[in-house]
Structures are given as structure tokens and as C-alpha cells.
Amino acid sequence: MAAVTPPDDHGQAAAESAARTRLLSAGGADLPRAPWLRGGQPPSAVDLVHLALWRARSGSADDEDLLAALALLPAARAELDQLEAALLFAARSHGLPWRQVSQGMGLASPQAAQQRFDRVTGRVDARGDS
């Protein structure tokens, strides 16, 4: 069995762009606008993956829709990391102690919440996201 070589950054970006285009044309462009999105900002990768799952459950998705959603999973993970990091920053900025943050996240201890924060912000930093 031949080894599969992961795409380079340009290949990954091209695959993600093609996947977004596919799912936008499959109904993603018609999704309702969230109030926090700016004017022409497209739906998030997470929203497009949800759309593909919804279409699959309703029987209207094809293989290409599902492959497009799979191609968007790395972007969706990155979006969720950014969201989690931003929410943790906001919680701490509002004065919530790590004890309450850990309880809100269902973690066992304040230390676990701090470690989670370090891991998530480390992933965001490693990607160059801000």
C-alpha cells in the first residue's frame, strides 16, 4: 500500500478553497447571517461542515459535499481553537477566577483550566492566528 503524502501549505489552502466553494454553492451562501459577521464575510468552516452534515442527513448531500466537509475539518478546528482562546481571554479579563472557569468548562481543577488555556493558545500561536 502506497503512503499518502499530506498536502503542503499551498495544496492545503487550495483544497480548503475548493471545499468552501463547493459547500457555498450547495447552500452555504444562503445561510442566515450571524450578527457578529461583517458585511461580506462568508460562513465559517464550522457552519459549512454543519451544512454538509445536515444535507447528508436529509439525503441531499453527495460524495463531493462530504469530501469538501472533510477537507474543511482542519479550518474548523482552527476556528474552534480561536473561539475557545478568545472566550478564555474574555472570562479572565472579566475577572473570573480559574476555579470558576474550570467549573464552567467541566474540568476537574483550576490547574486543568490553565493547562487547557496554555494548550489552546499555543496551538493558535503556532498557526499564526490572532
Summary of the structure (lengths in Angstrom):
residues: 130
radius of gyration: 17.7
end to end distance: 39.8
largest distance: 54.6
contacts: 319
relative contact order: 0.10
helix: 70%
strand: 0%
